[in-house]
Amino acid sequence: MEAAGKLIAVIGDEDTVTGFLLAGVGHRTASGSNFLIVKSDTQQKTVEDAFKSYITRDDIGIVLINQHIANNIRHVLKDYNQTIPTVLEIPSKEHPYDPAQDYIMQRVNMFLTGGSGD
């Protein structure tokens, strides 16, 4: 898969994932896919397992996750410290982006302000 590039994985609500699938991000094989649609009845463990699966796959370079979903698995995200795949929190139609909740933005801000945290 190295020669063909890396995939983008998406964990999000139905509208977000559908948009990315329509843009051509989706990839499905017999062993799985690179996206998870999270609905109101989706178990937190399912989301955690999908995230852990995506960050260990060699063919994924970026993991996009809706911020309101990331908030539910924040404890897992805070333990993740690798560069590749990069994890980016994105807004959804119903939930605007809040940089104060984004752990990556908090870390960037900490580095830019010389290590002083909130």
Beta strands, then each sheet from edge to edge (+ up, - down):
strand 1: 7-12
strand 2: 28-29
strand 3: 32-33
strand 4: 35-37
strand 5: 60-66
strand 6: 86-90
sheet 1: 4+ 1+ 5+ 6+
sheet 2: 2+ 3-
end
